[in-house]
């Protein structure tokens, strides 16, 4: 029986491909996402989160 996570979409960080279910090793996957479009937008989301966290760290250090 497939878990809920296996039914979701993932972004493969190595290949840039959107995958449905567990197709790649966990170290290569970002997600899970509910839709293929959300998974395809993962790089932008990851960049935005990284920038936000870096900004928060700078503010804490100031």
N, C-alpha and C positions, 0 to 999 in steps of 0.2 A: 504494500500500500504506500503510495507516494505521500510525503509530508507536504505541508503547505508551502514551505520554502522551495521544494522541488517543482512546484507548479508556477513559480514566479519567474520573472525575467532578471537577467544578470548582465552586467557590462564586463567584458573581458579586457582587463587592463593591458594585457600583452598584445592582443591582436586588434583591439578596438571593435570587436564584433559584439552584437547583442546575442545572448544565448537564452534559451528557454530551458529551465531546469539546470541540474548540476552536470554541466558538460566539461568544465575545466577544473583544475585544482583550486581549492579555496583561496590560495595566495594570489591567484590571477583574477579573482572575481570581485566586483563591487556590486552591492545590492543587498537585499532583493528589492525589486521594483514591481509594481502591479501591472504595468503595461510596457510594451516594447518601446514606445515613445519615451517614457520616463527613463528607461535603461539607456536609450541612445543619448539622452541629455546628461548622463552621469558625469562626463568630463567637466562640463560647465558647473555642475553642482559641486563637484569635488574642489574645483578651483575657487569657487565662491566661498565654500566653507573654510578652506585653507587660508584665504585672505582674511576672512572674518576672525578666525582664531588668532592669526598673527597680529591683527589690529588690536584685539582684546589683550593679548600678551604685552604689546607695546604700551597700551594704556595702563595696565597693571604695574609695569616697570617704571612708569613716569612718576 
